[in-house]
């Protein structure tokens, strides 16, 4: 899962790939401050459906 982070000390923003079970990161990779890193709430869930849809692929039609 991708998490967004923001450092309140230096303003650095970055993304980090982590498991949902991993603890939040605490040290900014730019200024190395260990107290000002904040995990941001993102709007995405990590689950994305792409394409024209399952119905357009004839999966919803009965076999003939």
Secondary structure, DSSP 8 states (H G I E B T S, - for coil): -EEEEEETTT--EEEEE--TTS----S-TTT--SS-EEEE--S--S----SS-TGGGTSSS---
